[in-house]
Each structure stands twice: as C-alpha cells, then as structure tokens.
Amino acid sequence: MLQKFDKRNKNLKIYVNGAVVDRHEAKVSVFDSVVQGGDAVWEGLRLYKEGIFCLERHLRRLQDSAHAMAFKDIPTNDEIKAKIVETLNANNMEEDVHIRLTLTRGEKITSGMDPRLNSMGLNLIIVPEYKPPVYDNEKGITLFTSTIRRNSPMHVDSKIHHNNLINNILAKIQANVAGKDAALMLDAYGYASELNGTNLFMVRDGKLYTPHADACLHGITRGLIIELAAETGIACIEKNISLTELYAADGVFCTGTMGELTPIVEIDGRKIARETDIFDRLITAFDGKKEIYCTPIL
Ligand SMILES: Cc1ncc(COP(=O)(O)O)c(C=O)c1O
C-alpha cells in the first residue's frame, strides 16, 4: 500500500537544530552524521486523542539505542518530552498523528566516519505528521519473502533502532517488485524474523506464536501484545517459526506503531487462513489499553 501526501501536512512545523521551524525550512546540514553515515537512532510514535501511546517505552528504547551508539550528552526523557509537546502545540495537533523522532550524532567538523569529528552536540529532530494507521486492517496485507536476511547480533544488532535501514529497504524493494505489500524477512538460519517494518505473530490451534526477538526489532507493540495475551489468557510462545509453519497457520498478523495490528492474508502466493477469535480478542484488549498507555499532551 503506497502512502499518499496528506494535505493536512502542507504547513507542518518541525523541530530541528534546536528550534521549531516551517516544514520547508526544516533541514539538516550536509555534515550531519545522519547524512554522512546513517549515524542516528529513531522512534516512531503515535498520538491518539488520549495522548502519545507508550511514550515511556519508546523513550527508553531511544535512550538504550543512543547509549549503545555511544552518543554523548543524550537529552533526558523530560527534555525530549518537552520538545515533543512544543512541536505538537505549534501544529495544534491532538490526534491521528505519527511522530518520527530522530536523534543524530550531530554535525561533523569535516566529512568522515569518526565520531570524534562530532563536536557540536546531538541533533534532535521531531517530525509530527497527520497519518492514520498505514495499512487497511480490514482487508489485510500480502507478503513476499525477501532474500535479504534480517540482522542478528552477529552483524548490526537489531536491538539498536538505528537509521541504517538499508537492510529493510532492500527487502521492501523486493516486495515492491513482486507486487506485494511488505517483505517477510528471515534470520540467518532461515526462520521468520519480522517484516521490513513490523513484527510478526502466528496463531495455531488456539495459541499465539512469535519469533524470538534475536534478529528483529523488539517492537513496543510486539511487547504489548505479548503482555495482553497473558492478561487475556492466551498462551503466547516465542519460538523459531519456519515458512512452512506460517503458510499452514490458522492466522498470521503483524504489529507496529505505523499500522497497529494488521492481518496477513497471503505469503508467497499461499493464501493464509483468517483466524478471528484470538485476533479480535487482542484488538479489543489493545483498544481498551489506549487510555492507560497514553501519556496526555498538556
Ligand atoms: C524493523 C521494524 N520492526 C518492527 C517495528 C515495530 O515496532 P514498534 O511496535 O515499536 O513500532 C518497527 C518500527 O519502527 C521497525 O522499524
């Protein structure tokens, strides 16, 4: 599904280089680390009318990623929150918004890879856009299994939510060429890891399964679904899942801040069964938690 330009985003205000500016003035230097080497970490947040969903969890993952990248003088969660609120208020935004939060290593004194060339501090970028969940969650989506493997800790640890997204972009290109909505990515052993931008779940014989978070992002929505399954009395097991198991599942769905919970209706030309009992219970539990998990924007 190709996203389209949303006219509500024509006059956005963006936070970058320490100030809120108009969309067309929101730029980073060609010497910024994100341009030089994708040297940045990021989070995707969603603003519902109740507030920002799972804000604390997203900020914790951002802090962990920035720490793993040995960023210096990382802004505190309170400082980041204050800038998010300032940016949302500048846009008069209250709901139906996706926020792309990026923290780059900042500007370099000259081009190069070495983080010691960074002497100007980190650059926080806040891009809030009107963006409803990106998939048609009634219709579901189709998948193509990519030949591009998802990183394990052997290479770039997928526990770092960094801006080097080439791995996933190459997989998405393959899905596009195949005419499917998203790419299914395998780990180094050939087990399913995740989609190019969302996590994966499978239902079989009344139980929920999801791949170990070894070669996939430890998604916030994924974590919440595992918790909600426990609260709702649904057994959820983390295990290696092969393609054959996915093809024969009673239901498969993906999770993420961008699309929430999305049924998968086809994988590699195989029709996937549409289990509804567990899926609907999880959706109800997820919707019921929105208020509790949202941090209001005041
Ligand atoms: C590769 C990948 N997998 C999964 C997700 C979903 O994670 P979350 O539920 O935290 O949005 C994302 C979101 O950024 C992602 O980039």
The ligand as an SDF file (V2000), in Angstrom:
LIG
                    3D

 16 16  0  0  0  0  0  0  0  0999 V2000
   12.0330   -3.1290   11.5250 C   0  0  0  0  0  0  0  0  0  0  0  0
   10.8890   -2.8120   12.4310 C   0  0  0  0  0  0  0  0  0  0  0  0
   10.2090   -3.8180   13.0070 N   0  0  0  0  0  0  0  0  0  0  0  0
    9.1620   -3.5940   13.8320 C   0  0  0  0  0  0  0  0  0  0  0  0
    8.7450   -2.3000   14.1170 C   0  0  0  0  0  0  0  0  0  0  0  0
    7.5740   -2.0810   15.0380 C   0  0  0  0  0  0  0  0  0  0  0  0
    8.0000   -1.5860   16.2680 O   0  0  0  0  0  0  0  0  0  0  0  0
    7.0150   -0.7730   17.2270 P   0  0  0  0  0  0  0  0  0  0  0  0
    5.9320   -1.6910   17.6260 O   0  0  0  0  0  0  0  0  0  0  0  0
    7.8900   -0.3690   18.3580 O   0  0  0  0  0  0  0  0  0  0  0  0
    6.5080    0.3830   16.4250 O   0  0  0  0  0  0  0  0  0  0  0  0
    9.4560   -1.2120   13.5700 C   0  0  0  0  0  0  0  0  0  0  0  0
    9.0940    0.1600   13.9220 C   0  0  0  0  0  0  0  0  0  0  0  0
    9.8340    1.0750   13.7960 O   0  0  0  0  0  0  0  0  0  0  0  0
   10.5460   -1.4700   12.7080 C   0  0  0  0  0  0  0  0  0  0  0  0
   11.2350   -0.4830   12.1470 O   0  0  0  0  0  0  0  0  0  0  0  0
  1  2  1  0
  2  3  1  0
  2 15  2  0
  3  4  2  0
  4  5  1  0
  5  6  1  0
  5 12  2  0
  6  7  1  0
  7  8  1  0
  8  9  2  0
  8 10  1  0
  8 11  1  0
 12 13  1  0
 12 15  1  0
 13 14  2  0
 15 16  1  0
M  END
$$$$
